[in-house]
């Protein structure tokens, strides 16, 4: 089945790796503890990692900055604070 998907979607691996650059696994893990839909997302990430044979992570400075902004946003939301500035910073 995986081969059929890869045959139909030539850039699947590349796109999953690139998406992983902006993946904030810490946020997903924290949210998955509290909300069932996020648990499913966490499981999907594990499937993608298994498919890739690696964990996609931030690589370049901009990826780490985005990860940090998304963590800040999650924390602010959990406190009921505004997130407009963080969203604007994320680009």
C-alpha angles and dihedrals in degrees: 000000000000091000090052091052092048090048090054095041107042095182098046096116094044092048093048091050091049092048088051090061087070097035115119103200092177090061091047092050092049093046092045090060090060107031130043097216089058089052088060090050090050089053091050090053089053090051090051091049091050090050092049095042089227142062111258109225140168110285110173130050093256090056092053092047090052091048090052092048091051090051091050090050093051091049093048092048091050088056093047091246126142119269102190094112093050092048091050090049092052091067 
